[in-house]
């Protein structure tokens, strides 16, 4: 997702989003600063357009126009956003945090979230929100891989095994598990497809011979694939679909496991209200706004993603193409409780297997 390793403060201004010189600290209790017309969002990248044309760009602009509340935005990897919020627990800066699984669950287990069920969250599938009311998905998404379809036309590659071929040596790269949400997803999908941690790590050890090396930013891999600098990388459907509009050589695909089935799993952008947020009421208003029918209808047409609300069924050209992309792909549901509990162990196993 876009520049997941960077922490880029971005402030919403009337009519547009612009780079800010820095994030203004909003420490203290929500009661002490509830009258401030700002809300601070810590988010994984992927929903803000590089040219100001992403879902966040439109939602934040519309939200400010309606409420007068300016959005201050900080972007980074899912794991980085959680770690930053943990470091700031004694002086909370963020009001809303948006990350991919399993990091939203990690945020909950670290006590970073307070209970709040936004208006419209009753229309979100039960698997896409927490049972304790601390987070809910605002944009649905799926994990995937990308390839340079000019250099690799048709159904090539198709399987995990195909990626071990010598022609991919130095031409394959995936983002770092434990840092980037999509990088962690590589481990999750491999464990599912190969039937457990040990066989997955044995495969990833072999794959390391072709791997360029770690990358804390998933989104930076797409331009490299489009240019042919590398041929294959990881990503996710929403981000890569949006990127493909200006990167014509990007092709989205889903590696098949030993059983021959192409698989993926939901990797939604999940949002929660930060505990002891400096602008709690403003955070609630933004979460409510993200789940309005209008904002959800823009998820596909503007953001290239899938609505979180099950009652919003877009029919725009993007929605039709997105449905085609995942057609015939088996969607499995990871055991997020297990992954949250054992994430550190899985990341350490990956480091040992790959020598990273």
RODREN-792319 format. One record per residue (C-alpha): residue number from 0; residue in one letter; x, y, z. Coordinates in Angstrom, 1 decimal. Layout:
// residues N
seq: NUM&type: A&east: X&north: Y&up: Z
...
***
This chain:
// residues 356
seq: 0&type: X&east: 0.0&north: 0.0&up: 0.0
seq: 1&type: X&east: 1.2&north: 3.4&up: -0.7
seq: 2&type: X&east: 4.5&north: 4.3&up: 1.1
seq: 3&type: X&east: 3.8&north: 2.1&up: 4.1
seq: 4&type: X&east: 7.2&north: 2.9&up: 5.6
seq: 5&type: X&east: 6.7&north: 6.6&up: 5.6
seq: 6&type: X&east: 4.9&north: 8.6&up: 8.2
seq: 7&type: X&east: 3.5&north: 11.5&up: 6.2
seq: 8&type: X&east: 1.5&north: 14.1&up: 8.0
seq: 9&type: X&east: -1.2&north: 15.4&up: 5.7
seq: 10&type: X&east: -3.8&north: 18.1&up: 6.6
seq: 11&type: X&east: -7.1&north: 18.5&up: 4.9
seq: 12&type: X&east: -7.8&north: 22.1&up: 3.9
seq: 13&type: X&east: -10.9&north: 23.6&up: 2.4
seq: 14&type: X&east: -11.5&north: 22.1&up: -1.0
seq: 15&type: X&east: -8.4&north: 19.9&up: -1.1
seq: 16&type: X&east: -5.8&north: 17.9&up: 0.8
seq: 17&type: X&east: -2.3&north: 19.3&up: 1.0
seq: 18&type: X&east: 1.0&north: 18.3&up: 2.6
seq: 19&type: X&east: 1.4&north: 19.8&up: 6.0
seq: 20&type: X&east: 4.7&north: 20.8&up: 7.5
seq: 21&type: X&east: 4.1&north: 18.5&up: 10.5
seq: 22&type: X&east: 1.4&north: 16.9&up: 12.6
seq: 23&type: X&east: 0.2&north: 19.3&up: 15.3
seq: 24&type: X&east: 0.2&north: 17.5&up: 18.7
seq: 25&type: X&east: -3.2&north: 17.2&up: 20.2
seq: 26&type: X&east: -2.3&north: 15.7&up: 23.5
seq: 27&type: X&east: -4.5&north: 15.7&up: 26.6
seq: 28&type: X&east: -7.9&north: 14.4&up: 27.3
seq: 29&type: X&east: -10.8&north: 14.5&up: 24.9
seq: 30&type: X&east: -12.8&north: 16.7&up: 27.3
seq: 31&type: X&east: -10.0&north: 19.3&up: 27.3
seq: 32&type: X&east: -9.8&north: 19.6&up: 23.6
seq: 33&type: X&east: -13.2&north: 18.4&up: 22.3
seq: 34&type: X&east: -14.0&north: 21.9&up: 21.0
seq: 35&type: X&east: -11.1&north: 21.8&up: 18.5
seq: 36&type: X&east: -12.3&north: 21.3&up: 14.9
seq: 37&type: X&east: -9.8&north: 18.7&up: 14.0
seq: 38&type: X&east: -9.5&north: 14.9&up: 13.9
seq: 39&type: X&east: -6.3&north: 12.9&up: 13.5
seq: 40&type: X&east: -6.2&north: 9.7&up: 11.6
seq: 41&type: X&east: -3.4&north: 7.1&up: 11.7
seq: 42&type: X&east: -3.8&north: 4.9&up: 8.7
seq: 43&type: X&east: -2.2&north: 2.2&up: 6.6
seq: 44&type: X&east: -1.6&north: 3.5&up: 3.1
seq: 45&type: X&east: -3.6&north: 2.6&up: 0.0
seq: 46&type: X&east: -6.8&north: 4.7&up: 0.3
seq: 47&type: X&east: -5.2&north: 8.1&up: -0.4
seq: 48&type: X&east: -4.5&north: 8.9&up: -4.0
seq: 49&type: X&east: -1.1&north: 9.9&up: -5.1
seq: 50&type: X&east: -2.7&north: 12.7&up: -7.1
seq: 51&type: X&east: -5.4&north: 13.6&up: -4.6
seq: 52&type: X&east: -7.9&north: 11.3&up: -6.3
seq: 53&type: X&east: -8.3&north: 8.5&up: -3.7
seq: 54&type: X&east: -11.2&north: 7.5&up: -1.5
seq: 55&type: X&east: -9.7&north: 9.3&up: 1.5
seq: 56&type: X&east: -9.2&north: 12.4&up: -0.5
seq: 57&type: X&east: -12.9&north: 12.6&up: -1.4
seq: 58&type: X&east: -14.2&north: 11.4&up: 2.0
seq: 59&type: X&east: -12.1&north: 13.8&up: 4.0
seq: 60&type: X&east: -13.0&north: 16.7&up: 1.7
seq: 61&type: X&east: -16.7&north: 15.9&up: 1.9
seq: 62&type: X&east: -16.5&north: 15.4&up: 5.7
seq: 63&type: X&east: -14.9&north: 18.8&up: 6.2
seq: 64&type: X&east: -17.4&north: 20.5&up: 4.0
seq: 65&type: X&east: -20.3&north: 18.9&up: 6.0
seq: 66&type: X&east: -18.8&north: 19.3&up: 9.5
seq: 67&type: X&east: -16.1&north: 22.0&up: 9.4
seq: 68&type: X&east: -13.7&north: 19.4&up: 11.0
seq: 69&type: X&east: -10.3&north: 19.2&up: 9.4
seq: 70&type: X&east: -8.6&north: 15.9&up: 9.0
seq: 71&type: X&east: -5.0&north: 15.5&up: 10.0
seq: 72&type: X&east: -3.6&north: 12.4&up: 8.4
seq: 73&type: X&east: -0.6&north: 10.3&up: 9.2
seq: 74&type: X&east: 0.3&north: 7.3&up: 6.9
seq: 75&type: X&east: 2.5&north: 4.3&up: 7.4
seq: 76&type: X&east: 2.6&north: 0.5&up: 7.5
seq: 77&type: X&east: -0.1&north: -1.2&up: 9.6
seq: 78&type: X&east: 2.4&north: -2.4&up: 12.1
seq: 79&type: X&east: 4.1&north: 0.9&up: 12.3
seq: 80&type: X&east: 0.9&north: 2.8&up: 13.0
seq: 81&type: X&east: 0.1&north: 0.4&up: 15.9
seq: 82&type: X&east: 3.6&north: 0.7&up: 17.3
seq: 83&type: X&east: 3.5&north: 4.5&up: 17.1
seq: 84&type: X&east: 0.1&north: 4.6&up: 18.9
seq: 85&type: X&east: 1.6&north: 2.4&up: 21.6
seq: 86&type: X&east: 4.5&north: 4.7&up: 22.1
seq: 87&type: X&east: 2.1&north: 7.6&up: 22.5
seq: 88&type: X&east: -0.2&north: 6.0&up: 25.0
seq: 89&type: X&east: 0.8&north: 8.5&up: 27.7
seq: 90&type: X&east: 0.1&north: 11.4&up: 25.4
seq: 91&type: X&east: -2.4&north: 10.2&up: 22.8
seq: 92&type: X&east: -2.2&north: 11.9&up: 19.4
seq: 93&type: X&east: -4.5&north: 9.8&up: 17.2
seq: 94&type: X&east: -8.3&north: 9.9&up: 17.2
seq: 95&type: X&east: -8.9&north: 7.2&up: 14.6
seq: 96&type: X&east: -6.7&north: 4.3&up: 13.6
seq: 97&type: X&east: -7.1&north: 2.3&up: 10.3
seq: 98&type: X&east: -5.1&north: -0.8&up: 9.7
seq: 99&type: X&east: -5.2&north: -4.2&up: 8.0
seq: 100&type: X&east: -5.6&north: -7.4&up: 9.9
seq: 101&type: X&east: -4.0&north: -8.7&up: 12.0
seq: 102&type: X&east: -2.9&north: -5.3&up: 13.2
seq: 103&type: X&east: -6.3&north: -4.0&up: 14.1
seq: 104&type: X&east: -6.7&north: -7.0&up: 16.4
seq: 105&type: X&east: -3.3&north: -6.2&up: 17.8
seq: 106&type: X&east: -4.4&north: -2.7&up: 18.4
seq: 107&type: X&east: -7.3&north: -4.0&up: 20.4
seq: 108&type: X&east: -5.2&north: -6.5&up: 22.4
seq: 109&type: X&east: -2.8&north: -3.7&up: 23.3
seq: 110&type: X&east: -5.6&north: -1.6&up: 24.7
seq: 111&type: X&east: -5.4&north: 1.1&up: 22.0
seq: 112&type: X&east: -9.1&north: 1.1&up: 21.1
seq: 113&type: X&east: -12.3&north: 2.2&up: 22.8
seq: 114&type: X&east: -15.7&north: 0.7&up: 22.1
seq: 115&type: X&east: -17.7&north: 2.5&up: 19.5
seq: 116&type: X&east: -20.0&north: 1.1&up: 16.9
seq: 117&type: X&east: -20.4&north: 3.7&up: 14.1
seq: 118&type: X&east: -23.8&north: 4.3&up: 12.5
seq: 119&type: X&east: -24.1&north: 1.9&up: 9.6
seq: 120&type: X&east: -21.9&north: -0.8&up: 11.2
seq: 121&type: X&east: -25.0&north: -2.9&up: 11.6
seq: 122&type: X&east: -24.8&north: -3.3&up: 7.8
seq: 123&type: X&east: -21.2&north: -4.7&up: 8.0
seq: 124&type: X&east: -20.7&north: -8.4&up: 7.9
seq: 125&type: X&east: -20.0&north: -10.0&up: 11.3
seq: 126&type: X&east: -16.6&north: -11.3&up: 10.1
seq: 127&type: X&east: -15.6&north: -7.8&up: 9.1
seq: 128&type: X&east: -16.0&north: -6.2&up: 12.6
seq: 129&type: X&east: -15.0&north: -7.0&up: 16.1
seq: 130&type: X&east: -17.3&north: -8.8&up: 18.5
seq: 131&type: X&east: -16.6&north: -6.3&up: 21.3
seq: 132&type: X&east: -17.5&north: -3.2&up: 19.2
seq: 133&type: X&east: -14.0&north: -1.7&up: 19.0
seq: 134&type: X&east: -13.4&north: -1.8&up: 15.3
seq: 135&type: X&east: -15.3&north: -2.2&up: 12.0
seq: 136&type: X&east: -14.2&north: -2.4&up: 8.4
seq: 137&type: X&east: -14.7&north: 0.7&up: 6.3
seq: 138&type: X&east: -13.4&north: -0.7&up: 3.0
seq: 139&type: X&east: -13.2&north: -4.3&up: 2.0
seq: 140&type: X&east: -10.3&north: -5.7&up: 0.1
seq: 141&type: X&east: -8.5&north: -8.9&up: -0.8
seq: 142&type: X&east: -4.8&north: -10.0&up: -0.7
seq: 143&type: X&east: -3.2&north: -10.7&up: -4.0
seq: 144&type: X&east: 0.0&north: -10.7&up: -6.1
seq: 145&type: X&east: 0.9&north: -8.6&up: -9.1
seq: 146&type: X&east: 3.0&north: -9.4&up: -12.2
seq: 147&type: X&east: 4.3&north: -7.6&up: -15.3
seq: 148&type: X&east: 1.7&north: -8.9&up: -17.7
seq: 149&type: X&east: 3.7&north: -7.7&up: -20.7
seq: 150&type: X&east: 6.6&north: -9.9&up: -19.8
seq: 151&type: X&east: 4.4&north: -12.6&up: -18.3
seq: 152&type: X&east: 1.3&north: -12.9&up: -20.5
seq: 153&type: X&east: -1.6&north: -15.3&up: -20.0
seq: 154&type: X&east: -1.7&north: -17.6&up: -17.0
seq: 155&type: X&east: 2.0&north: -17.4&up: -16.2
seq: 156&type: X&east: 2.9&north: -17.7&up: -13.4
seq: 157&type: X&east: 0.0&north: -19.6&up: -11.8
seq: 158&type: X&east: 1.3&north: -21.4&up: -8.7
seq: 159&type: X&east: 3.6&north: -20.8&up: -5.8
seq: 160&type: X&east: 5.8&north: -23.5&up: -7.3
seq: 161&type: X&east: 6.2&north: -21.5&up: -10.5
seq: 162&type: X&east: 7.9&north: -18.7&up: -8.6
seq: 163&type: X&east: 10.8&north: -21.0&up: -7.7
seq: 164&type: X&east: 11.9&north: -21.0&up: -11.4
seq: 165&type: X&east: 15.3&north: -19.5&up: -12.0
seq: 166&type: X&east: 13.9&north: -16.9&up: -14.3
seq: 167&type: X&east: 12.5&north: -15.1&up: -11.3
seq: 168&type: X&east: 15.9&north: -14.8&up: -9.6
seq: 169&type: X&east: 16.3&north: -11.1&up: -8.7
seq: 170&type: X&east: 13.0&north: -10.4&up: -10.3
seq: 171&type: X&east: 10.6&north: -11.1&up: -7.3
seq: 172&type: X&east: 10.0&north: -9.1&up: -4.2
seq: 173&type: X&east: 7.5&north: -9.0&up: -1.4
seq: 174&type: X&east: 7.1&north: -6.5&up: 1.5
seq: 175&type: X&east: 8.3&north: -7.3&up: 5.0
seq: 176&type: X&east: 6.1&north: -9.5&up: 7.2
seq: 177&type: X&east: 5.4&north: -8.0&up: 10.6
seq: 178&type: X&east: 5.9&north: -4.5&up: 9.2
seq: 179&type: X&east: 3.6&north: -4.2&up: 6.2
seq: 180&type: X&east: 0.1&north: -5.7&up: 6.3
seq: 181&type: X&east: 0.5&north: -7.1&up: 2.8
seq: 182&type: X&east: 3.8&north: -8.6&up: 3.7
seq: 183&type: X&east: 2.3&north: -10.3&up: 6.7
seq: 184&type: X&east: -0.4&north: -11.6&up: 4.4
seq: 185&type: X&east: 2.2&north: -13.5&up: 2.3
seq: 186&type: X&east: 2.9&north: -15.6&up: 5.4
seq: 187&type: X&east: -0.8&north: -16.1&up: 6.2
seq: 188&type: X&east: -1.6&north: -17.2&up: 2.7
seq: 189&type: X&east: 1.4&north: -19.5&up: 2.5
seq: 190&type: X&east: 0.5&north: -21.2&up: 5.8
seq: 191&type: X&east: -3.0&north: -21.8&up: 4.5
seq: 192&type: X&east: -2.0&north: -23.0&up: 1.1
seq: 193&type: X&east: 0.8&north: -25.3&up: 2.3
seq: 194&type: X&east: -1.1&north: -26.6&up: 5.3
seq: 195&type: X&east: 0.7&north: -25.1&up: 8.3
seq: 196&type: X&east: 3.7&north: -23.1&up: 9.5
seq: 197&type: X&east: 6.5&north: -25.6&up: 8.9
seq: 198&type: X&east: 5.7&north: -26.4&up: 5.2
seq: 199&type: X&east: 5.1&north: -22.7&up: 4.6
seq: 200&type: X&east: 8.4&north: -21.7&up: 6.0
seq: 201&type: X&east: 10.1&north: -24.5&up: 4.0
seq: 202&type: X&east: 8.7&north: -23.0&up: 0.9
seq: 203&type: X&east: 9.6&north: -19.4&up: 1.7
seq: 204&type: X&east: 13.1&north: -20.6&up: 2.5
seq: 205&type: X&east: 13.4&north: -21.9&up: -1.1
seq: 206&type: X&east: 11.7&north: -18.7&up: -2.5
seq: 207&type: X&east: 14.4&north: -16.6&up: -0.8
seq: 208&type: X&east: 16.8&north: -17.6&up: -3.6
seq: 209&type: X&east: 14.8&north: -15.4&up: -6.0
seq: 210&type: X&east: 13.8&north: -12.7&up: -3.6
seq: 211&type: X&east: 15.3&north: -9.2&up: -4.1
seq: 212&type: X&east: 15.1&north: -8.5&up: -0.4
seq: 213&type: X&east: 12.9&north: -6.8&up: 2.2
seq: 214&type: X&east: 10.7&north: -3.8&up: 1.5
seq: 215&type: X&east: 8.8&north: -2.0&up: 4.2
seq: 216&type: X&east: 6.6&north: -0.4&up: 1.5
seq: 217&type: X&east: 4.2&north: -2.6&up: -0.6
seq: 218&type: X&east: 3.1&north: 0.2&up: -2.8
seq: 219&type: X&east: 6.6&north: 1.0&up: -4.0
seq: 220&type: X&east: 6.7&north: -2.5&up: -5.5
seq: 221&type: X&east: 4.0&north: -1.8&up: -8.1
seq: 222&type: X&east: 6.0&north: 0.8&up: -10.1
seq: 223&type: X&east: 9.0&north: -1.6&up: -10.2
seq: 224&type: X&east: 6.7&north: -4.3&up: -11.6
seq: 225&type: X&east: 5.2&north: -2.0&up: -14.1
seq: 226&type: X&east: 8.6&north: -1.0&up: -15.4
seq: 227&type: X&east: 9.9&north: -4.5&up: -15.5
seq: 228&type: X&east: 12.6&north: -4.0&up: -12.9
seq: 229&type: X&east: 11.0&north: -6.9&up: -11.1
seq: 230&type: X&east: 8.4&north: -9.3&up: -12.5
seq: 231&type: X&east: 6.4&north: -10.4&up: -9.5
seq: 232&type: X&east: 5.5&north: -8.8&up: -6.2
seq: 233&type: X&east: 2.8&north: -8.9&up: -3.5
seq: 234&type: X&east: 0.0&north: -6.4&up: -3.0
seq: 235&type: X&east: -3.7&north: -6.2&up: -2.6
seq: 236&type: X&east: -6.6&north: -5.9&up: -5.0
seq: 237&type: X&east: -7.8&north: -2.4&up: -4.0
seq: 238&type: X&east: -4.4&north: -0.8&up: -4.1
seq: 239&type: X&east: -3.1&north: -2.5&up: -7.2
seq: 240&type: X&east: -6.4&north: -2.0&up: -9.1
seq: 241&type: X&east: -6.1&north: 1.8&up: -8.4
seq: 242&type: X&east: -2.4&north: 1.8&up: -9.4
seq: 243&type: X&east: -3.1&north: -0.1&up: -12.6
seq: 244&type: X&east: -5.0&north: 3.0&up: -13.9
seq: 245&type: X&east: -1.6&north: 4.7&up: -14.4
seq: 246&type: X&east: 0.5&north: 1.5&up: -14.6
seq: 247&type: X&east: -0.8&north: -0.4&up: -17.7
seq: 248&type: X&east: 1.6&north: -3.4&up: -17.3
seq: 249&type: X&east: 0.2&north: -4.4&up: -13.8
seq: 250&type: X&east: -1.7&north: -7.7&up: -13.7
seq: 251&type: X&east: -3.4&north: -9.0&up: -10.5
seq: 252&type: X&east: -3.2&north: -12.7&up: -9.8
seq: 253&type: X&east: -3.5&north: -15.2&up: -7.0
seq: 254&type: X&east: -1.0&north: -18.0&up: -6.6
seq: 255&type: X&east: -2.4&north: -21.5&up: -6.4
seq: 256&type: X&east: -1.2&north: -23.9&up: -3.7
seq: 257&type: X&east: -0.3&north: -27.6&up: -4.0
seq: 258&type: X&east: -4.0&north: -28.5&up: -4.4
seq: 259&type: X&east: -4.2&north: -26.4&up: -7.6
seq: 260&type: X&east: -6.7&north: -23.9&up: -6.2
seq: 261&type: X&east: -6.2&north: -20.1&up: -6.5
seq: 262&type: X&east: -6.9&north: -18.7&up: -3.1
seq: 263&type: X&east: -7.1&north: -15.4&up: -1.3
seq: 264&type: X&east: -8.6&north: -13.9&up: 1.9
seq: 265&type: X&east: -10.3&north: -10.7&up: 2.9
seq: 266&type: X&east: -7.8&north: -8.0&up: 4.0
seq: 267&type: X&east: -10.1&north: -5.1&up: 4.9
seq: 268&type: X&east: -9.2&north: -1.6&up: 6.0
seq: 269&type: X&east: -10.5&north: -1.7&up: 9.6
seq: 270&type: X&east: -11.1&north: 1.4&up: 11.7
seq: 271&type: X&east: -11.3&north: 2.0&up: 15.4
seq: 272&type: X&east: -11.7&north: 4.9&up: 17.8
seq: 273&type: X&east: -8.5&north: 5.4&up: 19.8
seq: 274&type: X&east: -8.7&north: 5.1&up: 23.5
seq: 275&type: X&east: -8.3&north: 8.4&up: 25.3
seq: 276&type: X&east: -8.4&north: 10.1&up: 21.9
seq: 277&type: X&east: -7.9&north: 13.9&up: 22.1
seq: 278&type: X&east: -11.0&north: 14.5&up: 19.9
seq: 279&type: X&east: -13.2&north: 11.6&up: 20.6
seq: 280&type: X&east: -16.4&north: 13.1&up: 19.4
seq: 281&type: X&east: -14.8&north: 14.2&up: 16.1
seq: 282&type: X&east: -13.4&north: 10.7&up: 15.7
seq: 283&type: X&east: -16.9&north: 9.3&up: 16.1
seq: 284&type: X&east: -18.3&north: 11.6&up: 13.5
seq: 285&type: X&east: -15.6&north: 10.6&up: 11.0
seq: 286&type: X&east: -16.2&north: 6.9&up: 11.6
seq: 287&type: X&east: -20.0&north: 7.5&up: 11.1
seq: 288&type: X&east: -19.3&north: 9.4&up: 7.9
seq: 289&type: X&east: -17.0&north: 6.7&up: 6.4
seq: 290&type: X&east: -19.9&north: 4.3&up: 6.7
seq: 291&type: X&east: -22.6&north: 6.5&up: 5.2
seq: 292&type: X&east: -24.2&north: 5.1&up: 2.0
seq: 293&type: X&east: -22.7&north: 8.0&up: 0.0
seq: 294&type: X&east: -19.1&north: 7.3&up: 1.2
seq: 295&type: X&east: -19.6&north: 3.6&up: 0.7
seq: 296&type: X&east: -20.8&north: 4.0&up: -2.9
seq: 297&type: X&east: -17.6&north: 5.9&up: -3.6
seq: 298&type: X&east: -15.4&north: 2.9&up: -2.4
seq: 299&type: X&east: -15.4&north: 1.2&up: -5.8
seq: 300&type: X&east: -15.9&north: 4.2&up: -8.2
seq: 301&type: X&east: -13.3&north: 6.4&up: -6.5
seq: 302&type: X&east: -11.2&north: 4.0&up: -4.4
seq: 303&type: X&east: -11.1&north: 0.8&up: -6.4
seq: 304&type: X&east: -12.2&north: -1.2&up: -3.5
seq: 305&type: X&east: -15.2&north: -3.2&up: -2.1
seq: 306&type: X&east: -17.9&north: -1.5&up: 0.1
seq: 307&type: X&east: -17.9&north: -2.7&up: 3.7
seq: 308&type: X&east: -21.7&north: -2.3&up: 3.9
seq: 309&type: X&east: -23.5&north: -5.3&up: 2.5
seq: 310&type: X&east: -26.5&north: -3.2&up: 1.5
seq: 311&type: X&east: -24.4&north: -1.0&up: -0.8
seq: 312&type: X&east: -24.1&north: -2.8&up: -4.1
seq: 313&type: X&east: -22.3&north: -0.6&up: -6.7
seq: 314&type: X&east: -22.7&north: -1.2&up: -10.4
seq: 315&type: X&east: -20.1&north: 1.2&up: -11.7
seq: 316&type: X&east: -17.4&north: 0.0&up: -14.2
seq: 317&type: X&east: -14.8&north: -0.5&up: -11.4
seq: 318&type: X&east: -17.2&north: -2.6&up: -9.4
seq: 319&type: X&east: -17.9&north: -4.9&up: -12.3
seq: 320&type: X&east: -14.1&north: -5.3&up: -13.1
seq: 321&type: X&east: -13.3&north: -5.9&up: -9.4
seq: 322&type: X&east: -15.9&north: -8.7&up: -9.3
seq: 323&type: X&east: -14.3&north: -10.2&up: -12.4
seq: 324&type: X&east: -10.8&north: -10.2&up: -10.9
seq: 325&type: X&east: -11.8&north: -12.3&up: -7.9
seq: 326&type: X&east: -14.3&north: -14.6&up: -9.8
seq: 327&type: X&east: -13.3&north: -18.2&up: -9.4
seq: 328&type: X&east: -10.8&north: -17.5&up: -6.6
seq: 329&type: X&east: -11.4&north: -19.5&up: -3.4
seq: 330&type: X&east: -11.8&north: -17.1&up: -0.4
seq: 331&type: X&east: -10.7&north: -18.5&up: 3.0
seq: 332&type: X&east: -11.1&north: -16.9&up: 6.4
seq: 333&type: X&east: -7.9&north: -16.9&up: 8.5
seq: 334&type: X&east: -8.1&north: -17.6&up: 12.2
seq: 335&type: X&east: -7.4&north: -14.0&up: 13.2
seq: 336&type: X&east: -7.4&north: -14.8&up: 17.0
seq: 337&type: X&east: -4.6&north: -17.4&up: 16.4
seq: 338&type: X&east: -2.7&north: -15.0&up: 14.2
seq: 339&type: X&east: -3.0&north: -12.1&up: 16.7
seq: 340&type: X&east: -1.8&north: -14.5&up: 19.5
seq: 341&type: X&east: 1.1&north: -16.0&up: 17.5
seq: 342&type: X&east: 2.1&north: -13.2&up: 15.1
seq: 343&type: X&east: 5.4&north: -12.7&up: 16.7
seq: 344&type: X&east: 6.2&north: -16.4&up: 16.5
seq: 345&type: X&east: 5.2&north: -16.6&up: 12.8
seq: 346&type: X&east: 7.3&north: -13.5&up: 12.0
seq: 347&type: X&east: 10.3&north: -14.9&up: 13.8
seq: 348&type: X&east: 9.9&north: -18.2&up: 12.0
seq: 349&type: X&east: 9.9&north: -16.3&up: 8.7
seq: 350&type: X&east: 13.0&north: -14.5&up: 9.7
seq: 351&type: X&east: 14.8&north: -17.7&up: 10.6
seq: 352&type: X&east: 13.7&north: -19.5&up: 7.4
seq: 353&type: X&east: 14.7&north: -16.6&up: 5.1
seq: 354&type: X&east: 17.7&north: -15.3&up: 7.0
seq: 355&type: X&east: 16.1&north: -11.9&up: 7.1
***
